[in-house]
Amino acid sequence: MGKNKPTYEVMVKIGDEENMDEFMQAAVQEAKLGFEENGLPIGSVLVLDGKIVGRGRNQRNQKGSVILHAEMDAIENAGILLPEEYKRSVLYTTLSPCQMCSGTIVYLQISKVVIADNTTILGAENFLKSHGVILEYQENEECTELLRKFPLS
């Protein structure tokens, strides 16, 4: 039997964009764009070696897609990466990833996910942790308020 990988969690409370790192700011910007398009205000970016390689937002309303969540959109927009590049990547998302997105994260072996909100909806974080994905939390009140303006069910 294989050894369980250790899991790590980091909690960072952030109140405004001035204190948010540039990648989470980009994810929040995607969420705002989605909201302006009358879509779900959820955004994500995929970062490889300190550079954004994919941006995305939930496309349920805009494209009528039940599977094009923000994380999936960002990963899709990054194009095909090498397996070792996925392993070095960090996914930033404004909402805790659902089971589908978490499955994709594990499948691609993305090593770390940074989450702005896991209080509006708690996704499959235990699944991610059980597969050794590092989770970092950057709470953002602006992001949480944006999510509360739109029915997410």
N, CA, C and O of each residue as an XYZ file, in Angstrom:
612
protein
N       0.838     -1.178      0.000
C       0.000      0.000      0.000
C       0.885      1.244      0.000
O       1.935      1.285      0.641
N       0.419      2.273     -0.752
C       1.186      3.508     -0.830
C       1.002      4.372      0.401
O       0.019      4.266      1.134
N       1.979      5.222      0.596
C       1.897      6.157      1.718
C       0.952      7.289      1.356
O       0.881      7.714      0.203
N       0.230      7.771      2.356
C      -0.606      8.948      2.153
C       0.284     10.172      2.098
O       1.187     10.335      2.919
N       0.025     11.030      1.129
C       0.780     12.270      1.029
C       0.305     13.221      2.115
O      -0.886     13.254      2.421
N       1.209     13.995      2.702
C       0.756     14.970      3.699
C      -0.050     16.068      3.022
O       0.183     16.391      1.857
N      -0.989     16.632      3.748
C      -1.761     17.749      3.218
C      -1.422     18.991      4.023
O      -1.100     18.923      5.209
N      -1.502     20.105      3.355
C      -1.163     21.367      3.986
C      -2.274     22.355      3.728
O      -2.841     22.397      2.636
N      -2.581     23.145      4.726
C      -3.559     24.208      4.575
C      -2.948     25.484      5.113
O      -2.266     25.480      6.139
N      -3.196     26.558      4.421
C      -2.726     27.866      4.847
C      -3.922     28.806      4.791
O      -4.619     28.858      3.777
N      -4.168     29.541      5.854
C      -5.284     30.488      5.877
C      -4.719     31.900      5.891
O      -3.921     32.261      6.756
N      -5.147     32.685      4.921
C      -4.747     34.079      4.845
C      -6.031     34.889      4.744
O      -6.826     34.661      3.833
N      -6.250     35.816      5.644
C      -7.459     36.654      5.585
C      -7.092     37.942      4.872
O      -6.176     38.659      5.275
N      -7.821     38.217      3.813
C      -7.540     39.380      2.985
C      -8.824     40.189      2.864
O      -9.879     39.635      2.553
N      -8.745     41.473      3.102
C      -9.947     42.288      3.084
C     -10.162     43.083      1.817
O     -11.300     43.435      1.505
N      -9.120     43.375      1.083
C      -9.300     44.189     -0.110
C      -8.259     43.839     -1.154
O      -7.293     43.125     -0.885
N      -8.482     44.363     -2.363
C      -7.611     44.035     -3.480
C      -6.165     44.471     -3.275
O      -5.254     43.846     -3.819
N      -5.936     45.527     -2.505
C      -4.571     45.998     -2.300
C      -3.705     44.947     -1.624
O      -2.494     44.904     -1.840
N      -4.318     44.099     -0.807
C      -3.558     43.086     -0.082
C      -3.622     41.705     -0.745
O      -2.983     40.764     -0.275
N      -4.378     41.583     -1.818
C      -4.540     40.309     -2.503
C      -3.376     40.114     -3.467
O      -2.903     41.074     -4.075
N      -2.913     38.868     -3.608
C      -1.836     38.684     -4.570
C      -2.372     38.837     -5.993
O      -3.577     38.736     -6.224
N      -1.482     39.078     -6.928
C      -1.888     39.408     -8.297
C      -2.687     38.293     -8.968
O      -3.534     38.572     -9.816
N      -2.436     37.052     -8.607
C      -3.135     35.949     -9.247
C      -4.573     35.833     -8.737
O      -5.488     35.559     -9.513
N      -4.769     36.039     -7.446
C      -6.132     36.031     -6.940
C      -6.882     37.250     -7.465
O      -8.080     37.170     -7.735
N      -6.193     38.372     -7.612
C      -6.830     39.549     -8.214
C      -7.328     39.221     -9.616
O      -8.416     39.644    -10.005
N      -6.539     38.473    -10.371
C      -6.940     38.091    -11.733
C      -8.155     37.169    -11.693
O      -9.050     37.298    -12.528
N      -8.201     36.240    -10.735
C      -9.360     35.351    -10.602
C     -10.606     36.146    -10.234
O     -11.685     35.891    -10.769
N     -10.466     37.104     -9.327
C     -11.597     37.959     -8.933
C     -12.052     38.796    -10.130
O     -13.250     39.012    -10.312
N     -11.118     39.264    -10.937
C     -11.477     40.025    -12.134
C     -12.301     39.160    -13.091
O     -13.264     39.640    -13.689
N     -11.927     37.894    -13.235
C     -12.712     36.977    -14.072
C     -14.126     36.812    -13.500
O     -15.101     36.775    -14.250
N     -14.232     36.714    -12.173
C     -15.549     36.592    -11.538
C     -16.400     37.831    -11.815
O     -17.595     37.724    -12.089
N     -15.778     38.999    -11.741
C     -16.498     40.248    -12.019
C     -16.960     40.301    -13.471
O     -18.074     40.742    -13.753
N     -16.113     39.855    -14.390
C     -16.506     39.815    -15.800
C     -17.696     38.883    -15.994
O     -18.626     39.195    -16.738
N     -17.658     37.742    -15.321
C     -18.780     36.813    -15.395
C     -20.064     37.439    -14.884
O     -21.124     37.272    -15.488
N     -19.975     38.154    -13.783
C     -21.144     38.832    -13.216
C     -21.696     39.865    -14.190
O     -22.910     39.968    -14.370
N     -20.793     40.643    -14.828
C     -21.204     41.653    -15.804
C     -21.891     41.024    -17.008
O     -22.701     41.674    -17.669
N     -21.574     39.760    -17.301
C     -22.186     39.035    -18.419
C     -23.458     38.286    -17.989
O     -23.972     37.442    -18.723
N     -23.957     38.614    -16.782
C     -25.120     37.936    -16.194
C     -24.860     36.456    -15.959
O     -25.767     35.626    -16.024
N     -23.606     36.149    -15.685
C     -23.231     34.779    -15.367
C     -22.917     34.634    -13.895
O     -22.964     35.602    -13.136
N     -22.600     33.419    -13.502
C     -22.209     33.174    -12.113
C     -20.877     33.866    -11.849
O     -19.951     33.727    -12.648
N     -20.756     34.604    -10.755
C     -19.540     35.366    -10.489
C     -18.437     34.507     -9.868
O     -18.062     34.697     -8.711
N     -17.932     33.570    -10.651
C     -16.868     32.676    -10.197
C     -15.750     32.747    -11.220
O     -15.977     32.559    -12.415
N     -14.540     33.021    -10.745
C     -13.398     33.155    -11.645
C     -12.235     32.287    -11.218
O     -12.159     31.844    -10.072
N     -11.330     32.050    -12.154
C     -10.185     31.192    -11.882
C      -9.049     31.534    -12.835
O      -9.278     31.990    -13.955
N      -7.831     31.309    -12.378
C      -6.659     31.391    -13.250
C      -5.730     30.228    -12.933
O      -5.629     29.789    -11.788
N      -5.053     29.738    -13.969
C      -4.040     28.703    -13.810
C      -2.690     29.370    -13.976
O      -2.437     30.054    -14.968
N      -1.819     29.162    -12.988
C      -0.515     29.815    -12.953
C       0.577     28.753    -13.067
O       0.579     27.764    -12.334
N       1.496     28.976    -13.991
C       2.648     28.085    -14.183
C       3.918     28.909    -14.086
O       4.112     29.866    -14.835
N       4.772     28.532    -13.166
C       6.061     29.205    -12.993
C       5.912     30.723    -12.864
O       6.686     31.485    -13.444
N       4.910     31.149    -12.097
C       4.728     32.562    -11.818
C       4.048     33.360    -12.919
O       4.040     34.590    -12.870
N       3.471     32.676    -13.923
C       2.790     33.371    -15.015
C       1.413     32.757    -15.229
O       1.248     31.540    -15.157
N       0.433     33.603    -15.491
C      -0.913     33.113    -15.791
C      -0.891     32.507    -17.192
O      -0.527     33.169    -18.164
N      -1.289     31.232    -17.277
C      -1.339     30.555    -18.575
C      -2.776     30.291    -19.021
O      -3.017     29.964    -20.183
N      -3.726     30.431    -18.101
C      -5.131     30.235    -18.449
C      -6.026     31.034    -17.531
O      -5.809     31.075    -16.320
N      -7.032     31.670    -18.104
C      -8.024     32.442    -17.351
C      -9.394     31.870    -17.668
O      -9.642     31.403    -18.779
N     -10.288     31.910    -16.674
C     -11.627     31.414    -16.953
C     -12.649     31.918    -15.959
O     -12.320     32.397    -14.874
N     -13.909     31.793    -16.367
C     -15.029     32.115    -15.492
C     -16.151     31.140    -15.802
O     -16.206     30.554    -16.883
N     -17.029     30.981    -14.852
C     -18.147     30.068    -15.038
C     -18.945     30.501    -16.262
O     -19.265     31.680    -16.415
N     -19.264     29.549    -17.129
C     -19.932     29.853    -18.398
C     -21.339     29.250    -18.491
O     -21.872     29.084    -19.588
N     -21.938     28.922    -17.345
C     -23.266     28.304    -17.360
C     -24.270     29.141    -18.134
O     -24.943     28.631    -19.030
N     -24.377     30.400    -17.802
C     -25.362     31.256    -18.451
C     -24.896     31.752    -19.815
O     -25.685     31.806    -20.759
N     -23.631     32.111    -19.924
C     -23.132     32.692    -21.160
C     -23.131     31.687    -22.318
O     -23.512     32.027    -23.438
N     -22.701     30.450    -22.044
C     -22.592     29.438    -23.101
C     -23.567     28.282    -22.916
O     -23.561     27.331    -23.698
N     -24.412     28.363    -21.875
C     -25.357     27.289    -21.623
C     -24.659     25.980    -21.286
O     -25.128     24.906    -21.662
N     -23.548     26.067    -20.584
C     -22.737     24.881    -20.283
C     -22.857     24.498    -18.813
O     -22.653     25.323    -17.922
N     -23.186     23.249    -18.578
C     -23.259     22.767    -17.194
C     -21.897     22.306    -16.692
O     -21.736     22.087    -15.491
N     -20.918     22.153    -17.571
C     -19.602     21.663    -17.136
C     -18.487     22.694    -17.255
O     -17.382     22.453    -16.768
N     -18.743     23.824    -17.883
C     -17.689     24.820    -18.057
C     -17.641     25.742    -16.844
O     -17.978     26.923    -16.921
N     -17.210     25.164    -15.716
C     -17.011     25.937    -14.496
C     -15.755     26.782    -14.663
O     -14.983     26.570    -15.598
N     -15.551     27.724    -13.775
C     -14.418     28.644    -13.888
C     -13.085     27.898    -13.949
O     -12.218     28.226    -14.759
N     -12.929     26.895    -13.087
C     -11.669     26.145    -13.057
C     -11.453     25.392    -14.371
O     -10.347     25.371    -14.910
N     -12.524     24.773    -14.878
C     -12.437     24.029    -16.136
C     -12.139     24.984    -17.296
O     -11.366     24.650    -18.195
N     -12.750     26.165    -17.275
C     -12.532     27.171    -18.312
C     -11.075     27.632    -18.308
O     -10.454     27.747    -19.365
N     -10.535     27.892    -17.127
C      -9.133     28.325    -17.025
C      -8.186     27.235    -17.522
O      -7.244     27.515    -18.264
N      -8.439     25.999    -17.115
C      -7.590     24.877    -17.542
C      -7.694     24.695    -19.055
O      -6.684     24.508    -19.733
N      -8.925     24.749    -19.584
C      -9.136     24.615    -21.031
C      -8.429     25.727    -21.792
O      -7.803     25.476    -22.821
N      -8.527     26.957    -21.291
C      -7.921     28.101    -21.968
C      -6.394     28.098    -21.888
O      -5.732     28.802    -22.651
N      -5.838     27.319    -20.977
C      -4.375     27.187    -20.891
C      -3.834     26.327    -22.033
O      -2.643     26.376    -22.340
N      -4.700     25.548    -22.654
C      -4.237     24.628    -23.697
C      -3.606     23.395    -23.062
O      -3.642     23.215    -21.845
N      -3.043     22.572    -23.891
C      -2.442     21.333    -23.397
C      -1.054     21.627    -22.841
O      -0.191     22.163    -23.537
N      -0.856     21.270    -21.588
C       0.446     21.415    -20.949
C       1.078     20.028    -20.790
O       0.390     19.010    -20.864
N       2.368     20.006    -20.577
C       3.050     18.748    -20.293
C       2.692     18.286    -18.886
O       2.397     19.120    -18.030
N       2.711     16.990    -18.623
C       2.375     16.501    -17.274
C       3.176     17.191    -16.165
O       2.623     17.522    -15.116
N       4.464     17.406    -16.391
C       5.276     18.057    -15.351
C       4.900     19.525    -15.173
O       5.125     20.094    -14.105
N       4.328     20.147    -16.213
C       3.886     21.532    -16.080
C       2.620     21.612    -15.227
O       2.485     22.522    -14.409
N       1.692     20.672    -15.408
C       0.514     20.642    -14.530
C       0.942     20.467    -13.075
O       0.375     21.092    -12.180
N       1.930     19.628    -12.843
C       2.397     19.375    -11.475
C       2.988     20.632    -10.842
O       2.932     20.795     -9.623
N       3.554     21.519    -11.658
C       4.139     22.764    -11.139
C       3.120     23.893    -11.069
O       3.428     24.973    -10.563
N       1.928     23.661    -11.563
C       0.912     24.712    -11.653
C       0.175     24.926    -10.334
O       0.100     24.043     -9.481
N      -0.360     26.128    -10.206
C      -1.219     26.497     -9.084
C      -2.512     27.032     -9.687
O      -2.493     27.868    -10.591
N      -3.634     26.537     -9.172
C      -4.937     27.003     -9.629
C      -5.521     27.942     -8.586
O      -5.661     27.574     -7.420
N      -5.859     29.143     -9.002
C      -6.518     30.127     -8.137
C      -7.985     30.142     -8.510
O      -8.323     30.185     -9.693
N      -8.860     30.108     -7.519
C     -10.286     30.106     -7.775
C     -11.020     30.907     -6.712
O     -10.626     30.923     -5.545
N     -12.092     31.570     -7.129
C     -12.828     32.405     -6.186
C     -13.824     31.612     -5.352
O     -14.360     32.133     -4.374
N     -14.084     30.352     -5.723
C     -15.010     29.511     -4.968
C     -14.430     28.106     -4.843
O     -13.810     27.596     -5.776
N     -14.631     27.500     -3.708
C     -14.170     26.143     -3.442
C     -14.562     25.204     -4.587
O     -15.738     25.147     -4.948
N     -13.609     24.468     -5.167
C     -13.902     23.630     -6.341
C     -14.881     22.490     -6.052
O     -14.799     21.822     -5.021
N     -15.810     22.289     -6.990
C     -16.791     21.204     -6.885
C     -16.113     19.854     -7.143
O     -14.909     19.790     -7.391
N     -16.891     18.796     -7.083
C     -16.369     17.443     -7.298
C     -15.794     17.286     -8.701
O     -14.731     16.688     -8.863
N     -16.473     17.811     -9.716
C     -15.986     17.683    -11.091
C     -14.639     18.387    -11.271
O     -13.692     17.820    -11.815
N     -14.578     19.624    -10.807
C     -13.341     20.390    -10.953
C     -12.219     19.778    -10.117
O     -11.065     19.739    -10.546
N     -12.565     19.303     -8.923
C     -11.564     18.661     -8.066
C     -11.033     17.386     -8.711
O      -9.841     17.093     -8.621
N     -11.912     16.632     -9.360
C     -11.470     15.438    -10.074
C     -10.486     15.777    -11.177
O      -9.509     15.059    -11.386
N     -10.739     16.863    -11.880
C      -9.830     17.307    -12.941
C      -8.495     17.757    -12.358
O      -7.439     17.454    -12.913
N      -8.540     18.471    -11.250
C      -7.315     18.915    -10.577
C      -6.464     17.711    -10.192
O      -5.256     17.700    -10.426
N      -7.092     16.700     -9.604
C      -6.366     15.493     -9.195
C      -5.860     14.737    -10.424
O      -4.714     14.287    -10.446
N      -6.703     14.595    -11.442
C      -6.319     13.879    -12.657
C      -5.085     14.510    -13.307
O      -4.174     13.804    -13.740
N      -5.063     15.845    -13.372
C      -3.942     16.549    -13.990
C      -2.743     16.703    -13.048
O      -1.666     17.130    -13.464
N      -2.942     16.352    -11.789
C      -1.906     16.434    -10.752
C      -1.455     17.863    -10.476
O      -0.281     18.120    -10.212
N      -2.419     18.793    -10.545
C      -2.137     20.170    -10.134
C      -1.886     20.126     -8.634
O      -2.706     19.602     -7.881
N      -0.763     20.670     -8.202
C      -0.301     20.445     -6.830
C      -0.918     21.366     -5.780
O      -0.935     21.033     -4.595
N      -1.424     22.520     -6.207
C      -1.900     23.492     -5.221
C      -3.099     24.254     -5.765
O      -3.156     24.594     -6.947
N      -4.064     24.517     -4.869
C      -5.237     25.312     -5.206
C      -5.368     26.418     -4.163
O      -5.315     26.156     -2.961
N      -5.538     27.644     -4.625
C      -5.735     28.792     -3.748
C      -7.193     29.216     -3.883
O      -7.669     29.477     -4.987
N      -7.901     29.283     -2.753
C      -9.351     29.476     -2.728
C      -9.695     30.780     -2.012
O      -9.194     31.041     -0.918
N     -10.554     31.602     -2.631
C     -10.967     32.859     -2.002
C     -12.183     32.686     -1.103
O     -12.319     33.406     -0.113
N     -13.073     31.744     -1.424
C     -14.286     31.579     -0.623
C     -14.652     30.100     -0.533
O     -14.783     29.414     -1.547
N     -14.813     29.630      0.683
C     -15.341     28.269      0.883
C     -16.468     28.280      1.912
O     -16.803     27.250      2.497
N     -17.048     29.466      2.122
C     -18.174     29.568      3.049
C     -19.508     29.625      2.306
O     -20.520     29.146      2.818
N     -19.517     30.201      1.116
C     -20.743     30.269      0.324
C     -21.147     28.854     -0.093
O     -22.294     28.445      0.090
N     -20.207     28.126     -0.646
C     -20.378     26.708     -0.980
C     -19.057     26.015     -0.671
O     -17.995     26.465     -1.101
N     -19.128     24.933      0.068
C     -17.931     24.140      0.345
C     -17.850     23.041     -0.700
O     -18.736     22.191     -0.795
N     -16.796     23.065     -1.472
C     -16.616     22.072     -2.524
C     -15.990     20.791     -1.996
O     -16.147     20.441     -0.826
N     -15.289     20.109     -2.863
C     -14.711     18.795     -2.556
C     -13.293     18.925     -1.997
O     -12.368     18.257     -2.461
N     -13.137     19.788     -1.003
C     -11.812     20.032     -0.440
C     -11.224     18.795      0.233
O     -10.020     18.558      0.139
N     -12.049     18.012      0.906
C     -11.530     16.797      1.538
C     -10.993     15.823      0.499
O      -9.989     15.151      0.737
N     -11.649     15.742     -0.642
C     -11.173     14.901     -1.745
C      -9.805     15.391     -2.218
O      -8.886     14.594     -2.408
N      -9.677     16.697     -2.405
C      -8.392     17.255     -2.837
C      -7.291     16.954     -1.824
O      -6.202     16.508     -2.185
N      -7.591     17.205     -0.558
C      -6.596     16.947      0.504
C      -6.196     15.482      0.539
O      -5.023     15.159      0.724
N      -7.177     14.589      0.360
C      -6.877     13.155      0.426
C      -5.980     12.711     -0.724
O      -5.393     11.630     -0.670
N      -5.869     13.536     -1.762
C      -4.988     13.230     -2.888
C      -3.718     14.091     -2.874
O      -3.015     14.192     -3.879
N      -3.437     14.704     -1.729
C      -2.180     15.428     -1.562
C      -2.143     16.818     -2.158
O      -1.069     17.411     -2.256
N      -3.282     17.355     -2.558
C      -3.307     18.709     -3.109
C      -3.214     19.700     -1.955
O      -3.952     19.595     -0.975
N      -2.319     20.645     -2.076
C      -2.152     21.694     -1.071
C      -3.248     22.734     -1.282
O      -3.445     23.218     -2.396
N      -3.956     23.072     -0.214
C      -4.991     24.095     -0.285
C      -4.543     25.322      0.498
O      -4.081     25.216      1.634
N      -4.684     26.464     -0.116
C      -4.403     27.731      0.558
C      -5.670     28.561      0.470
O      -6.327     28.600     -0.571
N      -6.010     29.223      1.565
C      -7.226     30.030      1.611
C      -6.842     31.504      1.709
O      -6.077     31.906      2.586
N      -7.383     32.289      0.802
C      -7.212     33.741      0.842
C      -8.602     34.351      0.898
O      -9.139     34.801     -0.113
N      -9.177     34.359      2.095
C     -10.526     34.898      2.249
C     -10.592     36.322      1.717
O      -9.704     37.138      1.963
N     -11.661     36.600      0.984
C     -11.839     37.925      0.416
C     -13.304     38.313      0.525
O     -14.161     37.697     -0.109
N     -13.592     39.322      1.318
C     -14.983     39.719      1.562
C     -15.670     40.236      0.306
O     -16.860     39.988      0.112
N     -14.952     40.943     -0.542
C     -15.540     41.438     -1.789
C     -16.001     40.257     -2.649
O     -17.086     40.279     -3.229
N     -15.178     39.260     -2.715
C     -15.502     38.064     -3.489
C     -16.727     37.359     -2.911
O     -17.635     36.980     -3.652
N     -16.753     37.185     -1.613
C     -17.884     36.531     -0.954
C     -19.178     37.309     -1.193
O     -20.219     36.711     -1.464
N     -19.118     38.636     -1.096
C     -20.306     39.457     -1.344
C     -20.776     39.327     -2.789
O     -21.979     39.265     -3.046
N     -19.859     39.285     -3.715
C     -20.201     39.107     -5.126
C     -20.925     37.769     -5.329
O     -21.921     37.701     -6.050
N     -20.424     36.721     -4.697
C     -21.060     35.399     -4.793
C     -22.470     35.401     -4.201
O     -23.360     34.717     -4.706
N     -22.665     36.160     -3.145
C     -23.981     36.204     -2.486
C     -25.013     36.984     -3.307
O     -26.213     36.855     -3.063
N     -24.569     37.787     -4.271
C     -25.500     38.547     -5.097
C     -26.173     37.679     -6.162
O     -27.137     38.107     -6.797
N     -25.672     36.478     -6.353
C     -26.169     35.624     -7.429
C     -26.572     34.271     -6.874
O     -25.798     33.677     -6.124
N     -27.751     33.754     -7.209
C     -28.129     32.417     -6.716
C     -27.255     31.349     -7.351
O     -27.234     31.209     -8.574
N     -26.529     30.590     -6.524
C     -25.577     29.608     -7.037
C     -26.148     28.212     -7.173
O     -25.432     27.302     -7.592
N     -27.386     28.015     -6.841
C     -27.945     26.658     -6.924
C     -28.455     26.352     -8.308
O     -28.957     25.255     -8.553
